[in-house]
Structure formats: structure tokens, C-alpha cells
Amino acid sequence: MRRYAETIPGREQLAVEAYADAIEVIVRVLAENAGIDPITTLLDVVAKQTNTNSDYIGIDLSTGTPSDMVKLGILEPEGIVKQAIIGATEVAISILRIDDVLWAKQEMQMPDMPDDEM
């Protein structure tokens, strides 16, 4: 996603990068829960994905190394993953809309200016 973000101009690029950050949390949490250094693991996984040009590289939690998940037989149904991502995106959008509504309802106020004693 980070490579894709580089192709997008403007604010949309920031949104795609933030989405990439959110997806990387999955790798860090899995590593942390397995007792593996999350930062090193994330860097290793990203490096191997880049070097092999494979989207199927993940963490082998028994060894702590990046491995091809297809070869290990670790698969998740596409429908479940797709629905989870769609649901999370809809929740984020709803929260942002609620925030926009709350900000729109606030009255504009002038900030208190300090008294100048000269």
C-alpha cells in the first residue's frame, strides 16, 4: 500500500499511508503476542515482501521468521478478510462524520485576549 500511496497526489496519499500503518499493526501485534520483537519482525517482513515481490509473506510464529504463508498452509478466507476491512473502513468513516457534525454545531467564539498592561 505504501508503494501505491506514492502514486497518489495530495491528501489522498496521506489517507492511504495511514491505512498502510493500520494494516502494519496486525504484524506488530502478532509478533508481540508471540514474544517476538515487533519492530524487527515488521522490518523483516516488509524487506522480504519487497525482495521477493510477494504479498503472501507473513510471520511464522513458531520460528519468528518471515515465511510464505501459502507454503505453510496458513490461509484465511478472502470473504472474511474483505468484510473485516470493509467494516473497519465504514466505522472509521462514521466516526469522522460524527466528529464533523459535532464541530459544525459548536458556536464560533472569539478567543480571550490577554490584557496588555503598558
C-alpha positions as CSV (number, residue, x, y, z in Angstrom):
1,M,0.0,0.0,0.0
2,R,2.9,2.3,0.7
3,R,4.1,1.9,-2.9
4,Y,0.6,2.6,-4.2
5,A,0.4,5.7,-1.9
6,E,3.4,7.2,-3.7
7,T,1.4,7.3,-6.9
8,I,-1.4,9.3,-5.4
9,P,-1.1,13.1,-5.2
10,G,-2.5,15.3,-2.4
11,R,-4.3,14.5,0.8
12,E,-5.4,11.1,-0.5
13,Q,-1.8,9.9,-0.3
14,L,-1.9,10.6,3.5
15,A,-5.1,8.6,3.8
16,V,-3.6,5.6,2.0
17,E,-0.4,5.8,4.1
18,A,-2.5,5.9,7.3
19,Y,-4.3,2.8,6.1
20,A,-1.0,1.1,5.5
21,D,0.0,2.0,9.1
22,A,-3.2,0.4,10.3
23,I,-2.5,-2.8,8.4
24,E,1.1,-3.0,9.7
25,V,-0.4,-3.0,13.3
26,I,-1.5,-6.6,12.6
27,V,2.1,-7.8,12.1
28,R,3.3,-5.9,15.1
29,V,0.6,-7.3,17.4
30,L,1.0,-10.9,16.2
31,A,4.8,-10.6,16.9
32,E,4.3,-9.0,20.3
33,N,1.8,-11.6,21.3
34,A,4.2,-14.4,20.3
35,G,7.0,-12.8,22.3
36,I,9.0,-11.7,19.3
37,D,10.4,-8.2,18.8
38,P,7.6,-6.4,16.8
39,I,9.7,-3.7,15.2
40,T,12.4,-6.1,13.9
41,T,9.8,-8.5,12.7
42,L,7.9,-5.9,10.8
43,L,11.0,-4.7,9.1
44,D,12.0,-8.3,8.2
45,V,8.5,-9.0,6.8
46,V,8.5,-5.8,4.7
47,A,12.0,-6.4,3.5
48,K,11.2,-10.0,2.4
49,Q,7.9,-8.9,0.8
50,T,9.9,-6.3,-1.2
51,N,12.8,-8.6,-2.1
52,T,10.6,-11.5,-3.2
53,N,7.8,-9.3,-4.6
54,S,5.3,-11.5,-2.8
55,D,2.2,-10.4,-1.0
56,Y,2.0,-13.8,0.9
57,I,4.9,-13.2,3.2
58,G,3.9,-13.2,6.9
59,I,5.4,-14.2,10.3
60,D,6.0,-17.9,11.0
61,L,5.3,-17.6,14.8
62,S,7.0,-20.9,15.6
63,T,10.3,-19.6,14.3
64,G,9.8,-15.9,14.3
65,T,10.9,-15.5,10.7
66,P,9.2,-14.2,7.7
67,S,7.8,-17.0,5.6
68,D,5.5,-17.7,2.7
69,M,2.1,-18.3,4.3
70,V,0.8,-20.3,1.3
71,K,3.6,-22.8,1.5
72,L,2.9,-23.1,5.2
73,G,-0.8,-23.7,4.5
74,I,-1.9,-20.7,6.6
75,L,-4.8,-19.2,4.6
76,E,-7.7,-17.0,5.6
77,P,-10.9,-16.9,3.6
78,E,-10.9,-13.9,1.4
79,G,-14.5,-13.1,2.2
80,I,-13.9,-12.8,5.9
81,V,-10.8,-10.5,5.5
82,K,-12.6,-8.4,2.9
83,Q,-15.7,-8.0,5.1
84,A,-13.5,-7.1,8.1
85,I,-11.7,-4.4,6.1
86,I,-14.9,-3.0,4.7
87,G,-16.5,-3.0,8.2
88,A,-13.5,-1.2,9.8
89,T,-13.5,1.4,7.0
90,E,-17.2,2.1,7.5
91,V,-16.7,2.5,11.2
92,A,-13.9,5.0,10.7
93,I,-16.0,7.0,8.2
94,S,-18.9,7.1,10.6
95,I,-16.7,8.3,13.4
96,L,-15.3,11.1,11.2
97,R,-18.8,12.1,10.1
98,I,-20.0,12.3,13.7
99,D,-16.9,14.4,14.5
100,D,-17.8,16.8,11.6
101,V,-21.3,17.1,12.9
102,L,-20.2,17.9,16.4
103,W,-17.7,20.5,15.2
104,A,-20.4,22.1,13.0
105,K,-22.8,22.5,16.0
106,Q,-20.3,24.4,18.1
107,E,-20.7,28.2,18.1
108,M,-17.8,30.3,16.9
109,Q,-16.2,32.2,19.7
110,M,-13.5,34.8,19.9
111,P,-10.5,33.7,21.9
112,D,-9.9,35.6,25.1
113,M,-7.1,38.1,24.5
114,P,-4.7,38.9,27.3
115,D,-4.8,42.4,28.8
116,D,-1.8,44.5,27.8
117,E,-0.6,46.5,30.7
118,M,1.6,49.1,29.3
